[in-house]
Amino acid sequence: MAIYNYTALKDNKDIIKGKIEAASLREARENIRNMGFVPTKVLEDIASAIEDKTPAVVNTKARRIDKLTLDERMDFTSTMQILAQSGIPIIESLMFIENDAARPRVRKVAKELRRQIVAGSTFSDTIAKYPQQFGQIYIGLCRAGEDSGELEKTLERLMELQQKEAAIKGKVIGALMYPAFVILLAIVIVLVMLMFVFPTFKDMFDNMGKQLPWITQVLMDAGVFLKTYWFMAPVILFSIVGSAIFLFNWGPSKRMIDALSLRIPLMRDMVQFSNFSNFIAVLQVAYDAGVPIIECLYLSNMTLTNYVLKTSIEGAALKVQQGQHLSVALRATHVIPRMILFMIATGEQSGRLGEMLLQAVAYIDKKLDNIVDAITKMIEPLMLIVIGGIVLVLASALYLPLFQSYITD
């Protein structure tokens, strides 16, 4: 018997930690579930195992491996799925990846996983030691696939999930690429105007002997300052970018931004459908893999990035755990689109929840494509307005003093 340290959810809300004795990691997780908790992290207590002088445990001590990017995880999963489909055992598949994978980090991961599996560990138990590298969704689905004897199908589902995640990221990045480029170009133009153009007019404006308009005076002072202290320009830019990143990651400000994003009409649709695209996809894959519905909701909820949506689904998961139907609990959150709720309710009533979840995934994908297209079309005129506004301000600041002198003369 070995000692396992665990982190679990009590009532799907409170995080608890403790130790449990079991013959294997799988038995430890089952015992935790029997206690009424939802296990999120279960790791073998290596220190206690060494004290007990258990050679097998000492030999399979997890070594540190680098975190894999999404592309590297896709390469690893794709190769594993193809080899498993061909009937090649896991150890031989990992040996192939270790020797022939194109990416160095993928080779290192395969080498470490193979070492531990050869020592007697299972594939799901081994990757469970690396939650940072694979993620709880990947680990949970692999465990369900291994328990049901359908690891090959699970790897195929994981590959589809990762491709979907990459596609969503590509859509969002593609939609933001144009405005980001325009904003960067506008910043460069403004800096050039302030540092090199406005200072050349300073002497001419001073010779007029008249008070400058406030907008001209502000931009003139800013240009003189930046020309004298030119090294402050990158400092200011990095400070602005750093402040924005901090605000989007700091808890209180992130909650406010997440709540605000759900109040802007088109932005609300973008946030909802991009979040629920992954949520419903993981829910469907986990459900088809035989994972209990409570754990399906837990795994799916990990994909949500919006605080308001995440908190609402946590409340729904608690109601499902208390015996409420999934569709009823999700409807009470008032954050899931009605069409998706209708599909889930229909699936529950007809006993075809997995099939209806798959249809919901296809519906969300089409809806998300339409939203991205609409935002892309809206961004173009907005960027023209922004650029036009910047040009108008700069031109006004330069020509207003001249117009004033003509009028007074």
N, C-alpha and C positions, 0 to 999 in steps of 0.2 A: 504494500500500500504506500502511496506517495501523498505528500501534502501539496495542495494547490491554493495559490492566492487568487481571489476572484473579486471582480467589480461587477455589480449587478444593479438592476432597477427594481425598486420596491414600489408596487402600485403604479408602475410605469412612469414614475415621477421622481422619487427620491433615489439618490445614488448611495449604495451601501458597499462596504468592503469587508472582506473576511477571509478565513481559511477553511478548507474542507479536505477531508481525507477520502481518497478514492483509488481504485486500481488503475484507472486510465483517465485521460483528459475527457473523453467522451462520457464516462461514468460520472465524472465530477460535474459536468454541465447538466446531466440528467438530474443529479441530486439537487443541484441549485434550483432547477425548474420545479422539482417536487416540493421545495421549500416555499414556492409561490413567487420566486424572483425570476427576472429575465436576465440571464447572464450576458454581459457585454465584453468582458475580458477575463479569461481564465489562463493562468500561467503556472507552470510547475515551480514550486519553491526549491530552487537549486541548492540553497544553503542547507536546508534540512535534509535533502537527498545526500549531500556530501557527508553530513554528520552521520547518516545511516549507512554510509559506505556502500552506496548502490552504484556499481560500476556502469551499468547501462545508462543511468541518468547523467552521470558525470561526462560520459563520452558524447552525449547528445546535447550538451549545453549549447544554447543558441549563441552564435557569433554575430557580431554586428555586420550588417550589410547596408549598402547605400540605398537611398530611396529611389524607386523607379519612377520615371515620368510616365505619362499616359501612353505615349508611343511605345516606350519600352515594355510596359505592361501588356499592351496589345500584341507586340511581337512575341512575347513569352507565351501568352494565352493562345494565340493563333497556332504556334508551333506545337504546343502541348495538345491542343484539340485535334490537329491533323494527325499527329502520331498516335493519339489514343484511338481515333477513329480507324486507324490502320491496324489496330490490335497490338501495338507495341507497348510493353509494360512501362510504368511510370519511371522506374529507375533508368531504363535504357533511354527513355525520352529525355530525361534530365541530362544524361551523359552526352547525348547528341547535342543538346543546347549548350552544354558546358564547353564542348569542343568546337562547335561550328557556328554559334550565334554571332551575328555581325556586331552587336553592341557589347562592349566589355562588361558593363554592369549586369546585363542579362546573363552573361557567362558566369559571373561571380555568384549571382543569386542561385542559378541552377546547381552550381558546385556545392553550395552550402545546403540547399534543400536535399540534394542527393546524399550527402554525407549523413544527414540526420535520418533520412528514410532507411538507408542501409543499416543504421544502428538500431532500427526497430520502430521508428515513429511512422505515423500515417501522414499522407500528403496534407490533409486538412489540419491536423494537429501541428504539423511543422510550420505551415504558413501562418497559423494562429499566433506564433511567437513573433511575427513581424507585422503588427497592425499598421505601423507607419508606412511600410513598403507596399502592402496590398490593400489595406482598408477593411473595415468590418463587413462591408457588403460582400466583397470578394470572398472573405473567409467564411462568412455565414452560408453563402450559396454553395461553396465547395464542400463544406461540412454536410449540408443537406444532400448534395449529389452523391457524396461518398457513402452516407448512411443508407441511401436508397439504391445504391449500386448503379447510378446513372451519372457518374462523374463526367463521362464523355459529353453527354447532352448538356450538363451544367456548364462545362467549358465553352460549348457552342453558344449558350445563352449569355455567358459572361462576355464573350467576344462581341455579340450583338449589342450588349449594353455599352461596352467601351466604344464601339463604333458610333453609337448614338450620342454618347457624351462628347466625342470628338466632333461630330457633325454640329451639335448645338453650339459648342465653343466656336467652331468655324463660322457659323451664322452670326453669332453675336459680334465676334471680332471683325467680320466682314462689314457688318452694319456700322461699326464704330470707326473703321479704318479711315474713311473719307473725312468725317468731321475732325478726327484727331490730326490728320495731315493739314487740314485747313487751319485749325487752331494754332498748330505749331508754326505754320507759314505766317499767320497773322502776327504771332508773337515776335518772330524774327523781323518782320517788316516794321513793326512798331519800335523795336529796339534800335534798328538802323536809323529810322527817322528821328528818334529822340537823341541818339548819340552823335549823329553826323550831320543831319539836316537842320534841326532847330538851332543848335549852337551857332551856325553860320549866319543866321538872321539876327542874332543877339545885338550886334553892334548897330545894325540898321534900325532896329526897334528902339534902342537906347537913344540914338540921334534924333528920333522923332520928338523926344521930350514929353511924351504923353503916357498916361497910365494905360497899361495893356489890359485887354479883356481877361477875365479871371481864367478862362480855359487856356488862353495863350500863355499866361504867366505860370500856371501850374505845369504845363508841358515843357515850357522853357526851363524852369527850375529843375524838373526831372531830367531833362536832357543834359544840362550842365553837370548835375550830380553824377549821372551815369558815365559821362565822358571823363570826369575827374576820377571817380571811383569805379572804373570799368569792371574791376574784379567782383563788384557786388552784384552784377547782373546774373551770373550763374548761381550765386548764393541765394538771390531772391527767387529765381526759378525753382531751384531744388527745395527751397523752403515751402513754396506754394504747393509743389507736387507732394512733398513729404507730409504737409498738413492735410492735404486731401486724402492721402492714403491712410493717415492716422484716424481721421474722422470716419472713414468708411469701415475701419476695423475696430475702433474703440466702442465698447458695449453700448453706453448711453446714446452716443451720436448715431451708431449703426441702427439702433432700434427706431430712432426718430426718422432716419432716412428711409428705412424699410417701410415704416408706416406711411410716410409721405409718398413713396413711389406707388402705393396702392390707391392713391387718391387722384393721380393724374390719369385721365382716360386711356390714352394709348399706351402709356408706360405701365399702367395696371395690367393690361392684357399681356404685355410682353413679360412682365415679372411672373404673373400667374402661370402662363402656359410654358415658359422656359423652366420654371421650378417643377410643375406637375408633369412635365414631359418625362423627366428622370424618375420622379416619384411613382407614376403609374407603371413605367417600364420595369422598375425594380420590383414593384408589388406583383406584377404579372409573372415575372420570372421566378420570384421566390414562391409564389402560390403554386405554380406549375411544378416546382421542384419538391413540393410536399412540406414546405416550412409552415408551422402553425401561424394562423392569421395575425396573432399578436406580434410575433417576431417578424412577420412580413411588414407590418406597419412600422416596427422599430427600424428595420433595415431601410425601408423606403424613406422614413423621416430623416435619415442621415443625409439624404441627397438634397434636402431643402436648404437654401441659403438665406431666404428671407425670414427674419425673426418672427414676424406676425404669423406667417403661414406655418412655420415650424411649431410655434406654441399652440396654434389652433389644432394641428394634427395630433400633437401630444395629448391634448384634451380628448380628442376623438378616440385615440387608442385606449385611454383609460376607460371610456364608456364601453368600448368593445370588450375590454377585459372583464367588465362588470356584467356582460351578457347582452348588450345591445347589438342590433344588426349593424353591419359595416356601413351600409348606405344611409341608415338613419343617423348614425353617429357623425358621418362625414357631412351630411346635409346640415346638421346643427352648427357647423363651424362657419357657414356662410362665406367661405373663401374658395370653394371648388366650383368651377363652372357647371351650370345645370345639366348640360349635355352629358358630361362625364358622370355626374350623379345618377342620371337616368340610366346610363349603360350599366353602372355598377348595381343599381337596384334591379334591373332586368336580369342581370347575370345571377344575382342571389336567388331571385324568385324561380328562375328556370333551371337552376343548378349548373349553369354554364358560365360561372364567374371568370374563369381563366380565359375563355374565348372572348367574352365581352371586354375584359381588360385589354386584350390584344387589339380589339377594335377601337378602344378608347385611345390607345397609343397611336394608332394610325390617324385618328381624328385630330389629336393634339399636334402631330407632326404637320398636317396640312394647315391647321390653324396658325401654327407658329411661322410657317413659311409665308402666309399671307400677312401676318403682323410685321415680320421683318421687311417684306417688300414695301409695306405702307410706310414704315419708319424711314426706310432708305429714300423713298420718294419725297417724304416730308423734310428730310434733313437737307436736301439740296437747296430748296428756296430759303430755308432758315440760314444756311451758311452764306448765301448771297446777301441776305439782309445783314448778317453780322459783319461781313467784309465791307459792305456798303456803308454801314454805320461807322466802322473804324476809319475808312477813307474820308467820310464826311467830317468826323471830329478833327482829324489831322489837318484837312484842308481848311476847315473853319478857323482853327487855331492860327494858321499861317496867314490867312487873307483878311480876317476881321480887323487887325490893326491897320492894314492898308485901306480898307473900306472906310474906317473911321477917319483916317487922315484926309481922304478925298472929300468926305462929307463936311468936315470942319473947315477945310480949305475953301 
